Amino acid sequence: MSYDGLFTGVVAHQLDCLADGRAKIEKIHQPEPDILVVQINTKQGRKKLLLSAQSAGAACYLTERTFDNPLQAPPFCMLLRKHILGGRITGVRQPDTERIIEFSIDTVNEMGYTYTKKLVAELMGKHSNIVLIDIESNKIIDCIKHISIDVNRYRQLLPGIPYTPPPSQNKINAWESTVEDIQNRLSLYEKPEARTFMEVVAGIGPTMAEEIWQSGSVDTAIKRFLLIRDTLYYHKQIQPEVYVNESGEPIDVHVYPLSHVFSSNRTIAFNQIGEALDFFYANRIQSNRLLQRGAALMRHVQTIEDKLLLKKQRLSEELARAENSEPVRLRAELLTANLHRINRGSLQAEVVNYYDGQTMEIELDPRYSPAQNAQNLYKQYQKAKTAAIEKRIQLDETDRELAYLESVMAAASLAVDDETLENIRMELAESGYVRMRKSVKRKRTRPKPVQHKTSGGLTFLIGRNNVENDYITFSLAAKADLWFHAKDIPGSHVVLKLEGREPASNDILEAASMAAQHSKAHQSQNVPVDYTSVRHVRKPSGAKPGMVVYDSQKTVYVNPGSEFAKNS
C-alpha cells in the first residue's frame, strides 16, 4: 500500500482541523489488538479517528467504518481512557516527511492542573506502533506494542523509558527539498532509476517513485516530483483513488492519481481520503485478516481431525483382531471335548478337530488344569466379542465426529465475514473442541441465516454454520418446505420456503445450485444434491449441531451457483 510520507502529510493536514483546542475526545475503543478508534466532538460534529498499527495496514485517518468492540476493553485502551479521555487536541503534526502523525492533547489532572500528553501514530509497516508520551518528561506512558531490547537494540518502546524517534535515514525532506538538493544526491548514483528517488528523498513510496519515473523523461523527473509535491502540499489536486485488480480486489490507494502505474479502467475515485481508505481496508485488509483467521481455525480443526483419523485406524485394527477370535473359541471347544485325554501340567495338547479331521496343537498354561485352560480360552473369546461391540461403537462415534469436523471445515472455508468465523469458533467451543478465551467470550445471538429469492419469487434460507443449519431446518422451516443438501458432501442446509405454493422446477434447481455452492464441492461441476420435505429430516438423539438424517429424497445434479441442472 502507498501510505508513504507524502500520503501521511496530506492526512496530517486534513486532521489539523481537529487541533483548534475545541476538539474533545469523547470515547476511545480498541476493537482489534492493533487498532484504536477515537471519537472526537468537533465544531463540525462528531468524528471518528482510526489509528491502525497493523503490519499490513498501518494508517491514521477519519473513518466512517463501524467496529464490534470487545466486552472488556484491553489494558492499553483503559490506560488511554485514564490519561486522555476528555482531553482536547491542540496540535497535529508530521515530523519532517516521516510516516508519523503526532497529536498534542491537553487534559486536566485530579488536582485541576492542565498537562499535555502526546499520542504518536508510527505508520511504518511491521514497525508500526501507537505510543502515549508524557511531554514534560518525554517518557513513554505506554504503547500498543512493547518493543524490548531483544527485538530492537537501538530503540526500545516500553513504559517508563524516554521516547526515541525512529532513526533518521539521512534522506532529503520531501516538503523542503529543492532541485539542486535532489540533483546533488542523484549525482552520486551511476545510473538513477525509480528506486533511486526512494533512497534519496524521504516520504516517497515505491508506487509514487514508479509514477514519477514513468510519467516522462529522466531529465525532467525532478521537476515532475516537485510539481506533485507542491500539488499535495498546497492541496491543489487531492484526488483519492483506489486501484483494483482484474477481480475487483483493491491493490493500492493514494491521494495523487497514479495514472502511469495503474490502468484507468481499474480505478475507483472518491471525494474524501477517509472514504477511499475505508473502501481499501474493508475490501482488502479485512479479507486478508479473514483468510488468516479462517486458516488458523482450519489448521486447528485439521489437527483434531488428524488425531481422529489415527484413532480410527487403531480402532479398526483392534476391531479386526477382536473379530478374528473364532479360532480361540474353537480351541476352547476342542480342549473341553478332550479333557479326559490331557494330563495336568502339560505344556500342550494334541487334539483332533472334528470339523475337518485335522490334528491341532493347543498350547496350555501348566499352572492351570486342562478345564481351567479351557475356561480361560472361553473368557478370552467372550472378551474379544465384547471388545468388538465396543470398538464398533467407538468407530461409529469417531466417524460421526469426523463428519461433523468436515462440515465445520466446509463452513470455515466458505466464511465471508468475521461474524461467521466467530460463530463457528463459538460452536466449536460449545462442543469442546476449542477453548474460548474469557476476554473474547460473547453472548450468542439469534442466528441470522442468509436469505435469497428464486426467479419464481420463493424465499430460500442458507445456513452459514452448523448452528444456523439446525436453526433454519428445525425452527424456521415448515414441515411442507423443501430441504436441500449436497449428497454425501459436507455443506450448508438450504430450505426453500413454499408458503403454500407449488415450486416450479426452476425454483428447485436454483435452491439446489445454492446448496452445491455452499458445500465442499463448490468448485466442482455436476454436483449431486438431495432434496426432500422438511418432515423427512430428523436429528438423531445426541447428534452434534448440523448433523441430521433424512429419507424420501430425490436427487438433482447441478453446477454450483448455476440455475441450470438436470434431474437424476
C-alpha positions as CSV (number, residue, x, y, z in Angstrom):
1,M,0.0,0.0,0.0
2,S,1.2,3.5,-0.9
3,Y,0.7,5.1,2.6
4,D,4.0,6.9,2.2
5,G,5.3,10.1,3.8
6,L,3.5,12.3,1.2
7,F,0.3,10.5,1.9
8,T,0.9,10.9,5.7
9,G,1.5,14.6,5.2
10,V,-1.8,15.1,3.4
11,V,-3.7,13.2,6.1
12,A,-2.0,15.2,8.8
13,H,-3.0,18.4,7.1
14,Q,-6.6,17.2,6.9
15,L,-6.5,16.2,10.6
16,D,-5.2,19.7,11.5
17,C,-8.9,20.7,11.7
18,L,-9.0,18.8,15.0
19,A,-6.3,21.0,16.5
20,D,-8.3,24.1,17.3
21,G,-8.4,23.4,21.1
22,R,-12.1,22.7,20.9
23,A,-12.0,19.1,19.6
24,K,-12.8,17.0,22.7
25,I,-12.1,13.2,23.0
26,E,-15.3,11.6,24.0
27,K,-14.8,7.9,23.5
28,I,-11.8,5.5,23.0
29,H,-12.2,1.9,21.8
30,Q,-9.8,-0.8,20.8
31,P,-11.8,-3.2,18.6
32,E,-8.6,-5.1,17.5
33,P,-5.3,-5.7,19.2
34,D,-3.6,-3.1,17.0
35,I,-6.4,-0.7,16.1
36,L,-7.8,2.3,18.0
37,V,-10.9,4.2,17.3
38,V,-11.2,7.6,19.0
39,Q,-14.5,9.5,18.8
40,I,-13.9,13.3,18.8
41,N,-16.5,16.0,19.3
42,T,-15.6,19.0,17.0
43,K,-17.5,22.1,15.9
44,Q,-18.2,20.3,12.6
45,G,-19.8,17.4,14.6
46,R,-18.6,14.1,15.9
47,K,-15.8,12.4,14.0
48,K,-14.1,9.0,14.4
49,L,-10.3,8.9,14.2
50,L,-8.9,5.5,13.3
51,L,-5.3,4.7,14.3
52,S,-4.0,1.3,13.0
53,A,-0.7,-0.3,13.8
54,Q,-1.3,-3.4,11.7
55,S,1.8,-4.5,9.8
56,A,-0.1,-4.8,6.5
57,G,-2.5,-1.9,7.1
58,A,-0.9,0.9,9.2
59,A,-2.9,4.1,8.8
60,C,-4.4,7.1,10.5
61,Y,-7.4,8.9,9.2
62,L,-11.1,9.9,9.8
63,T,-13.3,6.9,9.3
64,E,-16.9,6.1,8.9
65,R,-16.5,2.4,9.5
66,T,-18.2,0.6,12.4
67,F,-16.4,-1.9,14.6
68,D,-17.5,-4.5,17.1
69,N,-15.9,-3.7,20.4
70,P,-14.9,-6.4,22.9
71,L,-17.0,-6.7,26.1
72,Q,-13.9,-5.8,28.1
73,A,-11.6,-3.1,27.0
74,P,-7.9,-4.1,26.6
75,P,-5.3,-2.7,29.0
76,F,-3.9,-0.1,26.5
77,C,-7.4,1.2,25.8
78,M,-8.1,1.5,29.6
79,L,-4.9,3.4,30.0
80,L,-5.7,5.9,27.2
81,R,-9.1,6.5,28.7
82,K,-7.5,7.3,32.0
83,H,-4.9,9.8,30.5
84,I,-6.6,11.5,27.5
85,L,-10.3,10.8,27.7
86,G,-12.0,14.2,27.9
87,G,-8.8,15.9,26.6
88,R,-8.7,18.5,23.8
89,I,-6.5,18.2,20.8
90,T,-4.2,21.2,20.4
91,G,-1.9,20.1,17.7
92,V,-1.4,17.7,14.8
93,R,1.9,17.5,13.0
94,Q,4.0,15.3,10.8
95,P,7.7,15.3,11.8
96,D,9.7,16.1,8.6
97,T,8.4,13.7,5.9
98,E,8.2,10.6,8.2
99,R,5.2,8.3,8.3
100,I,4.4,9.6,11.7
101,I,1.5,11.7,13.0
102,E,1.7,13.3,16.4
103,F,-1.3,14.5,18.4
104,S,-0.8,17.0,21.3
105,I,-3.6,16.6,23.8
106,D,-4.3,18.9,26.8
107,T,-6.0,17.2,29.8
108,V,-6.8,18.2,33.4
109,N,-5.5,16.0,36.2
110,E,-7.1,15.3,39.6
111,M,-5.7,18.5,41.1
112,G,-7.2,20.6,38.3
113,Y,-3.9,21.4,36.6
114,T,-3.6,21.3,32.9
115,Y,-0.9,19.0,31.4
116,T,-0.1,17.8,27.9
117,K,0.3,14.3,26.5
118,K,1.4,13.3,23.1
119,L,-0.2,10.4,21.1
120,V,2.1,9.3,18.4
121,A,1.0,7.1,15.4
122,E,4.0,5.5,13.8
123,L,2.8,4.1,10.4
124,M,5.8,2.1,9.3
125,G,4.7,-1.3,8.2
126,K,5.8,-4.1,10.5
127,H,7.4,-1.5,12.8
128,S,4.1,0.4,13.3
129,N,3.1,1.4,16.8
130,I,0.9,3.8,18.8
131,V,2.7,5.5,21.7
132,L,1.4,7.7,24.5
133,I,4.1,10.1,25.8
134,D,4.4,12.5,28.7
135,I,5.5,15.8,27.2
136,E,7.2,17.1,30.4
137,S,9.5,14.1,30.9
138,N,9.5,12.7,27.4
139,K,8.9,9.3,28.9
140,I,6.6,6.6,27.4
141,I,3.5,6.1,29.4
142,D,2.6,3.0,27.3
143,C,2.4,1.8,23.7
144,I,0.1,-0.6,21.8
145,K,3.2,-2.9,21.0
146,H,6.0,-3.3,23.5
147,I,9.5,-3.4,21.8
148,S,12.2,-4.7,24.1
149,I,16.0,-4.7,23.7
150,D,15.8,-8.3,22.5
151,V,13.8,-7.1,19.5
152,N,15.5,-3.8,18.8
153,R,18.8,-2.8,20.3
154,Y,18.7,0.8,19.0
155,R,15.1,1.7,20.0
156,Q,13.0,0.2,22.8
157,L,9.4,1.1,23.3
158,L,8.4,0.3,26.8
159,P,6.6,2.1,29.6
160,G,8.8,4.4,31.7
161,I,11.7,4.9,29.3
162,P,12.5,8.0,27.3
163,Y,10.9,8.1,23.9
164,T,13.3,7.9,21.0
165,P,12.0,8.8,17.5
166,P,12.7,6.3,14.6
167,P,16.2,6.6,13.3
168,S,16.9,9.1,10.5
169,Q,17.7,7.6,7.2
170,N,19.7,10.6,6.0
171,K,17.3,11.5,3.2
172,I,16.2,14.8,1.9
173,N,13.0,16.2,3.4
174,A,10.4,15.9,0.6
175,W,8.5,19.0,1.7
176,E,11.6,21.3,1.8
177,S,13.8,19.9,-1.0
178,T,14.9,21.9,-4.0
179,V,16.0,20.9,-7.5
180,E,19.7,21.4,-6.5
181,D,19.3,19.3,-3.4
182,I,18.0,16.3,-5.3
183,Q,20.4,16.8,-8.2
184,N,23.4,16.7,-5.9
185,R,22.2,13.5,-4.3
186,L,21.2,11.8,-7.6
187,S,24.7,12.6,-9.0
188,L,26.1,10.2,-6.5
189,Y,24.4,7.3,-8.4
190,E,25.8,5.9,-11.6
191,K,22.5,5.2,-13.2
192,P,19.5,6.7,-11.4
193,E,16.2,4.8,-11.6
194,A,12.8,4.8,-9.9
195,R,14.1,3.2,-6.7
196,T,16.8,5.9,-6.5
197,F,14.2,8.5,-5.7
198,M,13.1,6.4,-2.7
199,E,16.7,6.3,-1.5
200,V,17.3,10.0,-1.9
201,V,14.0,11.7,-0.9
202,A,12.2,10.9,2.3
203,G,8.5,10.4,2.0
204,I,8.3,8.7,-1.4
205,G,7.0,5.2,-1.6
206,P,7.7,2.5,-4.3
207,T,4.5,3.2,-6.2
208,M,5.0,7.0,-6.2
209,A,8.6,6.6,-7.3
210,E,7.3,4.5,-10.3
211,E,4.7,7.2,-11.1
212,I,7.4,9.9,-11.2
213,W,9.8,7.7,-13.3
214,Q,7.2,6.6,-15.8
215,S,5.4,9.9,-16.4
216,G,8.1,11.5,-18.5
217,S,11.8,11.7,-19.4
218,V,14.6,11.2,-17.0
219,D,15.8,14.8,-17.4
220,T,12.5,16.2,-16.1
221,A,11.9,13.7,-13.3
222,I,12.9,16.1,-10.5
223,K,10.6,18.8,-11.8
224,R,7.7,16.3,-12.0
225,F,8.3,15.3,-8.4
226,L,8.4,18.9,-7.2
227,L,5.1,19.5,-9.1
228,I,3.5,16.5,-7.3
229,R,5.0,17.6,-4.0
230,D,3.6,21.2,-4.3
231,T,0.2,19.9,-5.5
232,L,-0.1,17.9,-2.3
233,Y,1.5,20.4,0.0
234,Y,-0.9,23.2,-1.1
235,H,-3.9,20.8,-1.5
236,K,-4.4,21.8,-5.1
237,Q,-5.4,18.4,-6.5
238,I,-6.2,16.0,-3.8
239,Q,-7.8,13.1,-5.6
240,P,-8.1,9.9,-3.5
241,E,-8.2,6.8,-5.7
242,V,-8.3,3.1,-5.1
243,Y,-6.7,0.8,-7.7
244,V,-8.1,-2.7,-8.2
245,N,-7.0,-5.9,-10.0
246,E,-8.9,-7.9,-12.6
247,S,-11.0,-9.5,-9.8
248,G,-12.0,-6.1,-8.4
249,E,-9.9,-6.5,-5.3
250,P,-8.1,-3.4,-4.1
251,I,-4.3,-3.5,-4.5
252,D,-3.3,0.2,-3.8
253,V,-4.6,3.6,-2.8
254,H,-3.2,7.1,-2.9
255,V,-4.2,10.8,-2.7
256,Y,-2.5,11.6,-6.0
257,P,-3.5,10.0,-9.3
258,L,-1.1,7.2,-10.2
259,S,-2.2,7.1,-13.8
260,H,1.0,5.9,-15.3
261,V,1.3,2.9,-12.9
262,F,-2.3,1.7,-12.9
263,S,-4.9,1.3,-15.7
264,S,-7.7,3.9,-15.7
265,N,-10.4,1.3,-16.1
266,R,-9.3,-0.3,-12.7
267,T,-9.5,3.0,-10.8
268,I,-12.2,4.0,-8.3
269,A,-12.3,7.7,-7.4
270,F,-13.5,9.0,-4.0
271,N,-14.3,12.5,-2.7
272,Q,-12.7,12.0,0.7
273,I,-9.5,10.4,1.8
274,G,-11.4,8.5,4.6
275,E,-13.8,7.1,2.1
276,A,-11.0,5.7,-0.1
277,L,-9.2,4.2,2.9
278,D,-12.3,2.7,4.3
279,F,-13.1,1.1,1.0
280,F,-9.5,-0.1,0.7
281,Y,-9.3,-1.6,4.2
282,A,-12.8,-3.1,4.2
283,N,-12.2,-4.9,0.9
284,R,-8.6,-5.8,1.2
285,I,-7.1,-5.8,4.6
286,Q,-10.3,-7.2,6.1
287,S,-10.3,-10.1,3.6
288,N,-6.7,-10.8,4.3
289,R,-7.3,-10.9,8.0
290,L,-10.3,-13.1,7.4
291,L,-8.2,-15.5,5.4
292,Q,-5.6,-15.6,8.2
293,R,-8.2,-16.2,10.9
294,G,-10.0,-18.8,8.8
295,A,-6.7,-20.6,8.0
296,A,-5.8,-20.6,11.7
297,L,-9.2,-22.1,12.7
298,M,-9.0,-24.7,9.9
299,R,-5.5,-25.7,10.9
300,H,-6.7,-26.3,14.5
301,V,-9.7,-28.3,13.2
302,Q,-7.3,-30.2,10.8
303,T,-5.1,-31.1,13.8
304,I,-8.1,-32.6,15.7
305,E,-9.2,-34.4,12.5
306,D,-5.7,-35.9,12.1
307,K,-5.8,-37.3,15.6
308,L,-9.3,-38.7,15.0
309,L,-8.1,-40.4,11.8
310,L,-5.2,-42.0,13.7
311,K,-7.7,-43.1,16.4
312,K,-9.9,-44.6,13.7
313,Q,-7.0,-46.5,12.2
314,R,-6.1,-48.0,15.6
315,L,-9.7,-48.8,16.4
316,S,-10.1,-50.6,13.0
317,E,-7.0,-52.7,13.7
318,E,-8.2,-53.6,17.2
319,L,-11.7,-54.4,15.8
320,A,-10.1,-56.7,13.2
321,R,-8.2,-58.6,15.9
322,A,-11.3,-58.8,18.1
323,E,-13.5,-60.1,15.2
324,N,-10.8,-62.7,14.4
325,S,-11.5,-64.6,17.7
326,E,-13.2,-67.6,16.2
327,P,-10.0,-69.8,16.5
328,V,-9.9,-69.0,20.2
329,R,-13.5,-70.4,20.6
330,L,-12.6,-73.4,18.6
331,R,-9.5,-74.2,20.7
332,A,-11.7,-73.8,23.9
333,E,-14.3,-76.2,22.5
334,L,-11.9,-78.9,21.4
335,L,-10.0,-78.6,24.6
336,T,-13.2,-79.2,26.6
337,A,-14.1,-82.2,24.4
338,N,-10.7,-83.8,25.2
339,L,-10.3,-83.0,28.9
340,H,-10.1,-86.8,29.7
341,R,-7.1,-87.2,27.5
342,I,-5.0,-84.4,28.8
343,N,-2.8,-84.6,31.9
344,R,-2.5,-81.7,34.4
345,G,0.8,-79.7,33.9
346,S,1.1,-80.4,30.2
347,L,2.5,-77.7,28.0
348,Q,0.4,-78.5,25.0
349,A,-2.5,-80.8,24.0
350,E,-2.8,-82.6,20.7
351,V,-6.4,-82.9,19.7
352,V,-8.4,-83.8,16.5
353,N,-10.6,-81.1,15.0
354,Y,-13.8,-83.0,14.4
355,Y,-14.9,-80.3,11.9
356,D,-12.3,-81.1,9.4
357,G,-10.5,-84.2,10.8
358,Q,-7.2,-82.3,11.1
359,T,-4.9,-82.6,14.1
360,M,-4.4,-79.4,16.2
361,E,-1.9,-78.5,18.9
362,I,-3.2,-76.3,21.7
363,E,-0.7,-74.5,24.0
364,L,-1.6,-74.8,27.7
365,D,-0.6,-72.9,30.8
366,P,0.9,-75.6,33.1
367,R,-0.2,-73.6,36.2
368,Y,-3.8,-74.4,35.5
369,S,-5.7,-77.7,35.0
370,P,-7.0,-78.6,31.5
371,A,-10.5,-77.5,32.4
372,Q,-9.2,-74.1,33.7
373,N,-7.3,-73.6,30.5
374,A,-10.5,-74.2,28.5
375,Q,-12.3,-71.7,30.7
376,N,-9.6,-69.1,30.2
377,L,-9.9,-69.6,26.4
378,Y,-13.7,-69.1,26.6
379,K,-13.2,-65.9,28.7
380,Q,-10.7,-64.7,26.1
381,Y,-13.2,-65.3,23.4
382,Q,-16.0,-63.6,25.3
383,K,-13.7,-60.6,26.0
384,A,-12.9,-60.3,22.3
385,K,-16.7,-60.4,21.4
386,T,-17.4,-57.6,23.9
387,A,-14.4,-55.6,22.6
388,A,-15.6,-56.0,19.1
389,I,-19.0,-54.5,20.1
390,E,-17.3,-51.6,22.0
391,K,-14.8,-50.9,19.1
392,R,-17.7,-50.7,16.6
393,I,-19.5,-48.2,18.9
394,Q,-16.3,-46.1,19.2
395,L,-15.7,-46.3,15.4
396,D,-19.2,-45.1,14.8
397,E,-18.7,-42.2,17.2
398,T,-15.4,-41.4,15.6
399,D,-17.0,-41.4,12.1
400,R,-19.7,-39.0,13.4
401,E,-17.0,-36.7,14.8
402,L,-15.1,-36.7,11.5
403,A,-18.2,-36.0,9.6
404,Y,-19.0,-33.1,11.9
405,L,-15.5,-31.6,11.7
406,E,-15.7,-32.0,7.9
407,S,-18.8,-29.8,8.0
408,V,-17.1,-27.3,10.2
409,M,-14.1,-27.2,7.7
410,A,-16.5,-26.6,4.8
411,A,-18.3,-23.8,6.7
412,A,-15.0,-22.1,7.6
413,S,-13.7,-22.3,4.1
414,L,-16.9,-20.5,2.8
415,A,-16.9,-17.8,5.6
416,V,-17.1,-14.3,4.2
417,D,-17.0,-12.2,7.3
418,D,-15.7,-12.1,10.9
419,E,-19.1,-12.8,12.4
420,T,-19.4,-16.1,10.6
421,L,-16.0,-17.2,11.7
422,E,-16.7,-16.1,15.3
423,N,-19.9,-18.1,15.3
424,I,-18.1,-21.2,14.0
425,R,-15.5,-20.8,16.8
426,M,-18.2,-20.4,19.4
427,E,-19.8,-23.6,18.0
428,L,-16.5,-25.5,18.4
429,A,-16.1,-24.1,21.9
430,E,-19.5,-25.2,22.9
431,S,-18.8,-28.7,21.5
432,G,-15.5,-28.8,23.5
433,Y,-13.1,-28.7,20.5
434,V,-11.5,-25.3,21.3
435,R,-11.1,-23.2,24.4
436,M,-12.7,-19.8,24.2
437,R,-10.7,-17.1,26.0
438,K,-12.6,-15.3,28.7
439,S,-11.6,-11.9,27.2
440,V,-13.4,-12.6,24.0
441,K,-16.4,-14.6,25.2
442,R,-19.5,-13.2,23.7
443,K,-23.2,-14.0,24.2
444,R,-24.6,-16.0,21.4
445,T,-27.2,-14.0,19.4
446,R,-30.0,-15.4,17.4
447,P,-28.7,-16.8,14.1
448,K,-29.2,-14.7,11.0
449,P,-29.1,-17.1,8.0
450,V,-28.7,-15.8,4.5
451,Q,-31.9,-15.2,2.6
452,H,-32.4,-15.1,-1.2
453,K,-35.3,-15.3,-3.6
454,T,-35.6,-17.6,-6.6
455,S,-36.6,-16.3,-10.0
456,G,-40.1,-17.6,-9.2
457,G,-40.3,-15.4,-6.1
458,L,-39.9,-18.1,-3.4
459,T,-37.6,-17.5,-0.5
460,F,-34.8,-19.8,0.4
461,L,-32.6,-19.8,3.5
462,I,-28.9,-20.8,3.7
463,G,-27.1,-21.8,6.9
464,R,-23.6,-20.5,7.2
465,N,-22.6,-22.8,10.1
466,N,-24.0,-25.9,11.8
467,V,-25.9,-23.9,14.4
468,E,-27.7,-21.9,11.6
469,N,-28.2,-25.2,9.8
470,D,-30.2,-26.5,12.7
471,Y,-32.0,-23.2,13.2
472,I,-33.3,-23.0,9.7
473,T,-34.2,-26.7,9.4
474,F,-35.9,-27.2,12.8
475,S,-37.0,-23.7,13.8
476,L,-37.8,-21.6,10.7
477,A,-38.9,-24.3,8.2
478,A,-42.4,-25.6,8.0
479,K,-42.9,-29.3,7.6
480,A,-44.0,-28.9,4.0
481,D,-41.0,-26.8,3.0
482,L,-38.2,-28.4,0.9
483,W,-34.8,-29.1,2.4
484,F,-31.6,-29.4,0.3
485,H,-28.1,-30.7,0.9
486,A,-25.2,-31.8,-1.2
487,K,-25.3,-35.6,-1.4
488,D,-22.7,-37.2,0.9
489,I,-20.7,-33.9,0.9
490,P,-20.2,-31.5,3.8
491,G,-22.1,-28.3,3.3
492,S,-24.9,-26.0,4.3
493,H,-28.6,-26.8,4.8
494,V,-30.8,-24.9,2.3
495,V,-34.5,-24.6,3.0
496,L,-37.0,-23.5,0.2
497,K,-40.0,-21.8,1.8
498,L,-43.1,-22.8,-0.1
499,E,-45.7,-20.9,1.9
500,G,-48.5,-23.0,0.4
501,R,-47.3,-22.7,-3.2
502,E,-46.2,-25.4,-5.6
503,P,-42.5,-24.9,-6.5
504,A,-41.6,-24.7,-10.2
505,S,-38.7,-26.8,-11.5
506,N,-36.5,-23.7,-11.7
507,D,-37.1,-22.9,-8.1
508,I,-35.9,-26.4,-7.1
509,L,-32.9,-26.2,-9.4
510,E,-31.9,-22.7,-8.1
511,A,-32.1,-23.8,-4.5
512,A,-30.1,-27.0,-5.3
513,S,-27.4,-25.0,-7.1
514,M,-27.0,-22.8,-4.0
515,A,-26.7,-25.9,-1.8
516,A,-23.9,-27.1,-4.1
517,Q,-22.4,-23.6,-4.0
518,H,-22.3,-23.7,-0.1
519,S,-20.7,-27.1,0.1
520,K,-17.2,-28.6,-0.1
521,A,-17.9,-29.3,-3.8
522,H,-18.4,-25.6,-4.6
523,Q,-15.5,-25.7,-7.2
524,S,-16.8,-28.9,-8.8
525,Q,-19.2,-29.4,-11.7
526,N,-22.4,-31.6,-11.9
527,V,-22.7,-31.9,-8.1
528,P,-25.5,-34.3,-6.8
529,V,-27.9,-32.5,-4.4
530,D,-30.6,-34.3,-2.4
531,Y,-33.8,-32.7,-1.5
532,T,-36.9,-33.7,0.5
533,S,-39.7,-32.3,2.6
534,V,-38.5,-31.0,6.0
535,R,-40.9,-33.5,7.6
536,H,-38.5,-36.3,6.4
537,V,-35.4,-34.6,8.1
538,R,-34.6,-35.8,11.6
539,K,-31.9,-35.1,14.2
540,P,-30.7,-38.2,16.0
541,S,-30.6,-38.1,19.7
542,G,-27.3,-36.6,21.0
543,A,-26.2,-35.6,17.5
544,K,-23.8,-32.7,17.1
545,P,-25.0,-29.4,15.5
546,G,-26.0,-29.7,11.9
547,M,-25.9,-33.5,11.8
548,V,-29.2,-35.0,10.5
549,V,-30.7,-38.0,8.8
550,Y,-33.3,-37.9,6.1
551,D,-35.3,-40.1,3.7
552,S,-37.7,-40.0,0.8
553,Q,-35.2,-37.8,-1.0
554,K,-34.8,-37.0,-4.7
555,T,-31.5,-36.1,-6.3
556,V,-30.7,-33.4,-8.9
557,Y,-27.3,-32.7,-10.5
558,V,-26.3,-29.1,-10.6
559,N,-23.4,-26.7,-11.2
560,P,-22.7,-24.7,-8.0
561,G,-24.4,-21.3,-8.3
562,S,-25.9,-22.1,-11.6
563,E,-29.6,-22.2,-12.4
564,F,-29.1,-25.0,-14.9
565,A,-29.3,-28.6,-13.8
566,K,-30.7,-31.9,-14.8
567,N,-32.8,-34.4,-12.9
568,S,-31.3,-37.7,-11.9
